[in-house]
Amino acid sequence: MVVRQLIRRLGHLILRLSNLGKPQNTPDLSGDRHIERAWVSAHLPDNPGAVLDFGCGEALLGLTAAMKGGEVTGFDRQQLQLPFVTDSLKVQTGDILDFDFGDARFDVVINCSSVEHVGLAGRYRSLDVSDGDLIAMERMRRLLRAPGGIMLLTVPVGQDTVFTPLHRVYGARRLDLLLRGFRVAKEEFWSKRPGLNVWTKVDRQEALATQPSETFYSLGLFVLQPDLEEDE
């Protein structure tokens, strides 16, 4: 947990330094977690059953799912020490690319601002795997109970770009690959427009046209269901 906190603080410091000298209303990522976490919380069903909180960090969303009646597995590549204890949430350390989940299956997978980091070496102790994000999505698709299972996904969107070792940004090409094997039950996009450093809902076309940087991109929010035809 100490390592994660240091990484987060360093990231915030880099973000602040990168914004020095910019006009006050230049769009940046400030407030992105408010949108993502509120959206995931709003779409978590009551009594969600077995929940996988992927890349859980401090497991705020996992705790929310537990409080709504779920039995939650918080999963992270780094060793964590949560600031709370509850019988409804357990933490598992491992790499989504090779971890053996055995017979475990989940009714809900929370995938909040996590999969874009998989396979980008140099952050969160990830290994260098060029399609790590796509492999991770396929693994989690197969961990979902079908029919009925859902994934709550939030990712950076804009023009297709990779900012190693920070994150991928998903555009018209890579986003389709990321969502392959799923049916999109609901999607929503948020961005910040020039001169207004506040988040607002936008349409898909505007979000995917965003020119991303290391410190700004638009947000794609999705409710996904496994596409059973992929397994036929």
N, C-alpha and C positions, 0 to 999 in steps of 0.2 A: 504494500500500500504506500509506503514511503517513496519508493521509486516512481510509482504512478503519479503521486502528488508532485514530485519534483519535475517530472516530464510535463505535467499540466501547467505548472507555474512557469516553466521555461517557455512553453508554447505561448502562454499569455504575454510573457515579456517580449518575445519575438514579435507577436502581433502588435503590441503597443509601440515598439521601436519602429516597425515597418510603417506605422501610420504617422510618425513624426513628420511634420511639415506638410501633411495633406490638409486640404480644406476640411473643416469640421464635419460637413455633411457627406464626405466621400464614403460610399458604401463599404462596410466591412462585415465581419461575421458576428459582431456583438449581438447577442440576443438569439442566436440560432438554436441554442439548446432549449430556450423557452418554447419555441415553436415545435421542435421535434418531440420533446417530452410531453408537452400538453396534448399534442396530436395523438401520440401513442396511448397515453392515459385515457383519452376520450374514446378510443377504439378498442380498448381492452374489454372483453365481455365480462359480465358478472359470472362468478364461479367458472373461471376459465379452464379448469382442469389442470393437466400437466403442462407446465410452461418452461420453455428454455429461454433464458435471458442471455443472449450471445454478446460477448464483449461487454460484460455487465458493469465493469468498473466498480463504483460504490453501490451498485444494484438498487438505485432509486426506483427504476421502473419495475425491477423484480419485486421489490418490497410492495409497490403499488399493487402488482398482480397478486401477491400473497394476501394483502389486506382485502382483496376482492374475492378471496376464497380459493385461490390457486395453490397448487403444490409446485414450487419453483426451483429450478436448477439454474443458478447463476454460473455462467461459464466464461472463463477469461484465460488468456495466455500467461498472464502474470499472477504470481501469488498474491492473494488479497487478504486483508484483514478488515472486515466490515465493522462499521461503528454501531452495529446492532446485532441482536440474536433473536431468531424466531424459528420455531419448529417447521414452519411452512416454506423456508428458504434454505437451501444448502448450496455451497459453493464448490465447483469443480475446476481444477486447473488443468489446462491442456491446450493443444493446438487443434483447431477445427479440421485441419487438413488430414490428420492421421489419428485422431482420438477415437478409441473404441467405445461407442455408446451401447454396445451389446444389443439387447432387445428393447431398449428404451425408445418410446415414441411420445410425441408431444402434440397437444391440442393447439398450442399457441407458441410461436417463436417470435421473440422480440429481437429485432435486428436494427438497433437504433445507432446510426452513425458509426458503424463498426466494420462492415464488410469491405468498405473502400480501402481499408488499411491492410487487408490480408494479402500476403505475398510481396509487400514492399519492405525490403530489409532496411534496418536502421531506426525503426520506431516500434515500440511495443514488443521488442524482441522478435519481430516477424522474420521469417526466412524469405529468401529471394525466390519467389515463384511467380512467373509473369501472369499466369491465369489463376492465381490463388483465389481471387474473389469469385470467379466463375465456379471453381471446384467447390468452394465453401457453400455457395448457394445451392448447388446440386446435392451436396451432402445434407444440408438442412432441409431441402425439399423432401428427401427420402426419410428424414426423421419425423416429418409431419404425418399425423394420422389422416387418412383419406378414405372417404370424403369427410369434410367438416373442419379439417385443420386449417389454420390461417397463419401467415407471417405478417407482422407489422414491421415494415421496412422504411427507413429514412436514409437517404444518400445525397451526396453533393451532385447537382446537375448543372449543365452548361455545355459548352463546346467540349468535345472529347479531349481530355488531357490527363497526363499523369504528372504529378508533382512529387517526385521521389525525394525523400522518404515519407512525405507527409500524407498524401491521399490521392486517390483517383477522382476525376470528375466525369460524370456519365452524360454523354450526349446521345444523338440519334443512333449512332452505331453501337456503342458499348452498352447503352441502357437496354436495348433489345436483347443483347446477349445475356445480360445480367438477369433479366426477367424470363429467360427461356425456361420452359418447363412449368411455368406458373400461369394462372389466369388472373388478370388484374380485376379484382372486385371493386376497387375504388382507388382513385389517385387524386392527388392535390399538389399544387406547386406554389411556392412562396419565393419572393425575391425582393430586392431593394432597387428602386429606380434611381437614376442619377440625380444627385442633389438632395435626396431624401434618404437618410440613413435609418430607415424604419422598414420592417418587414411588411409585405402585403401580398395577398393572393394574386397570382397571375395565371395565365393559361400555359399549357404545355409548350407551345411554340415560343413564347417569350422566354420561358425558363431555360429551354434548351439552347436558345440563342445567346445566353449570357456568356460574355468573355470572362473566363475564370482566372484567378490568380492564386498564389499561395495563401492569400488572406481573404478571398471572397469567391463565392459561388452561390447559385440558387439552390433551393431545397426541393427534393422530390420525396413525396410521402405516399406510401402504398399499402393497401390491404391486398394480400396475395393468397391465392388458394392453389394447391397442387393441381396441375393439369393431368388428369388421369389418362388421357390419350397418349401422353409421353411414355407411359409404361406398358402400352399395349404392343 
